[in-house]
């Protein structure tokens, strides 16, 4: 293993992972896609029991209800893209420059 490879230690990149996750989530929820993932992919990860409620909250809810729905979507997003996946995207993005 290469000790200089960021993928070898996710914990050294906690801040970068958190920032990248926030950026990706924002991009997906505002534009519909980011880094090969779509809003549809995100909605698919939401438990069917909550899916209709989340969509309704986002469409007709007040600001508090919409914020709750976004928090639930963020939790689903974290399940869809764990720290290792976010770090991989972060590394790929950095290597493009």
N, C-alpha and C positions, 0 to 999 in steps of 0.2 A: 504494500500500500504506500501511496505517496502521502507523506505527512503534510504536504502543502496543499493537498486537494481539499477544498471546502466541503465536499460531499462526505468526507470522512468524519466530520464532527459538526452535526447539526446544531449543537448547543452553543458553539462559538458564534453562530450567526442568528441568534434569537431575534435581535432587533431587526436585522435585514429581512428575516422571514416574516415577522409581524408586519413590517412596512409593506412588503411585497404582497402579502395576503390582503391587506387593506386596499392597496392599489388595484389588485385584480378583482376583488369583490366590487369595488366602486365601478370599475370599468364594465364588468359584466352586467351590473344592475342599471347602469346608465346607457350603455351602448348596445347591450345584448350579447357581446362576446369579448373574450380576451384570451390570449395565449392558447388558442385552439379549443377553448371551452365556451359553451353558450349558456344563455339564460335558460334555455330548454333543458340542458344537462343539469343545471342547478335545480330546477323545478322537479326533475325526475328523481332527485335524491331525497326530496321531502316525502315523508311518510304519507301514504294515500289518505290516511285518516285526517291529516291536517291540510292537505293540498288545497282543497276548495276554500277552506277558511283563510288560508294565507292569501290566496288570490283575491278573495272578497275584501279582506282587510286592506290590501294595497289599492284596490279600486275605489272603495267607498268609505274607508275608515277615516277618522280624524288623525291628526298628527301623531298622537300617542299610540293609536292602534297601528298606524303604518310603521312606526318605529319598532313596535313589538314584532310585527311581521318581518321586518328587515333583520332583526336580531335572530329570529328563528331561521331565516334564510342563511344568515352568516354561520350559524351552527351547522346547517346542512352543507354549506360550502367547506367548512373545516373537515367534515367527514369525506367530502368528495376529493379535496386536496389536502392531504396531511402535510406535516412539516417537511418531510423528505421531498414530496412532490413540489412544494413551493420553493424549496432550496434549489432543486433542479432547474426550475424556471428562472430563478434569480441568477444562477450560474450561466445558463444559456443566454440570458439577456445581457449579462456583463461581458460574455465572450464575443458578442456581436460588435462591440465597440473597439 
